[in-house]
Amino acid sequence: MARKLKVFRTPIGFHDAYVAAPSQKAALAAWGSDANLFARRIAEIVTDPALTAEPLAHPGKIIK
């Protein structure tokens, strides 16, 4: 059974990068980050349905 996806966000320049992933570790890998952006409070989980719709429609793809 597949793990439930969550949507995560981090700022990249003038935009935010959203990704639907099963874990924070998977989100960091999708963003190509070597640092734990969640520990630095630079990245966060998103629960707003208006912001999660597109990333959930394209899991693993970075949405700006």
N, C-alpha and C positions, 0 to 999 in steps of 0.2 A: 504494500500500500504506500502511495506517495505521501510525503510529508506535506503538511499544510503550508502554503506560502504566506509570507508576511511582506509588507512593503517597507523599504528603508529609503532614507533620503540623506544626502550630504551635499554641501555647496561645492560647486566647481566654477570658479570665476564669477560671472554675473548670473549664472543659472544654478538650479538645483538638479542633481542627478538622482533619479528614482530607479529602484530595481526591486522586482519581486523575487524573493529567494526564500529558501526554507530556514536559513539561519543567518546570524550576523557574519559568521565566517564566510559563508557563500556570497553574501553581499560584498564583503571586502574583496573577495577574489574577483567578482564581476567588475568592480571598480578598478581593479589592478593595484590595490593599496597594500603596501607592506606593513603599514602602521595600523594599530587598532584605533580607528576613528571614533568608535563608540566609547572607548575608555577616555579619550580626549574630549568627549562631548561635542564632536564635530558632526557626527552622524546620529540619526535617530530613527525609531520606528514611526510609521505614519498610519493613522487609523481613519482619517477623513475619507469617506467614500468617494468624494469628488476627485481626490488626489490619487486614490488607489486603483481606480478603474482601468486606466491605460496600462500601468505596469503589470497588473494581474492578467491582462489580456495578452501580454508579451513577456512571459516569465524569463528571467535571466538577461533580458535586453535592457540596456541603459536608456532611460527616457528622460529627456531634458524638459 
